[in-house]
């Protein structure tokens, strides 16, 4: 027979060891918190209380676990003291918040695995049966301990209640198992959300807060029904984002559900399309890829129907294997064609650096047009996805205002990109600083190619950053008009990239591989501050 803790001790534990971490975790996680996070925590708390109450009540009634009458202060539920019920809640709450912190950046769809992805499905099925057998044997052993009574009764009850988690010290075992179960519950919840979000063919529409029945349905989907090519494509897309843009990779972790998936897939397409043109071995090859990208969009948007081909066969027969998933997974069904065509057209400007007149950015107006095509278009596409996955409606007037501001913001971020990459671009024979600006400093494009870090070039870098910051200040207010589920994350994306410009404006900034970078801790602080604004 065991004895429960006294009311005074329970109160002491709660006041000094449970409630302070809860307050600290809540304060720290609040800027990151979303509706689905609240839903998860409440869901797990309800399950924890509902599943633990009968078990704890049974132990008390059997006097396996007792509380001296004079040690109980306040009400009881099925003979369980309020302090014990509160422990069920606070333990689940604290463990859930720790899990949410640790898993926030995780892109769950890439960890789904259908049977087609496995090298030996039979081996996996064998392991599943072995685990099931181990669980069955453990449960039988637990039942035997219960039937035998005595000191093994409590251990037996724990085993039967918690399954295959068997350790030697029964009190430590209890706390460990309950926390493991909480984490497993959260993992199962995230796994269900990943399945719902990743496979629109299986689940065409998903509410912002899926019901328990929908979550169970998702978990019951056989891996053989998973779209493995979509999983692989998502993995490749996230890897591209991680390698190519630390700022946007950080920001991507703040988005949720299908919006995050679609944004990652959009970035993947833009990155692959840009690389096909930039990495071409000749101008003619680059023009070939621009033509094929345009043809791909024609197929997606059903242009030239008499010459159309199935999208899948065209992509697989035309583009390299490494680029195919990025093109096939681009969500063209709800993206406007014009920004995508303009994006591809913007690549043509880059080819003009190899033409007879090699420096096409002749003045600031030309630079604005270029920035609008290669970055403003991407901002517009991102906003279309935000509206598509919004949790509340927006008026057409609001959308137009936001999209116009978003296009300007894209130009501002492109200016920051150009200011950062002057030396990198010079290595491949490109100068995006307007030629008219160069003349004002008695420079030619060739001077920039020869010495991209000269003081006069630095003066023009700061001039470009001044223009970027002016556009940024003018457009940033529209972020607050965005739907609530994308407002904070979009603010993180913008502020994280603008911070590169702020670094470049600091005296004595340091370059890494020819580029100024934002230290990781500073990026996190910027993201944190952006989310705290609401």
Helices and strands as residue ranges (DSSP letters): E 2-3, H 7-13, I 14-18, H 19-29, G 30-32, H 35-61, E 65-66, G 69-71, E 76-77, E 80-81, H 82-103, G 108-111, G 115-117, H 121-148, H 152-162, H 170-198, H 212-219, G 223-225, H 228-244, H 246-252, H 257-278, H 283-300, G 305-307, H 311-318, H 321-328, G 332-334, H 337-351, G 352-354, H 364-371, I 372-376, H 377-388, H 396-420, H 422-427, H 435-440, H 445-450, H 455-475, G 476-481, H 484-504, E 511-512, E 515-516, H 520-532
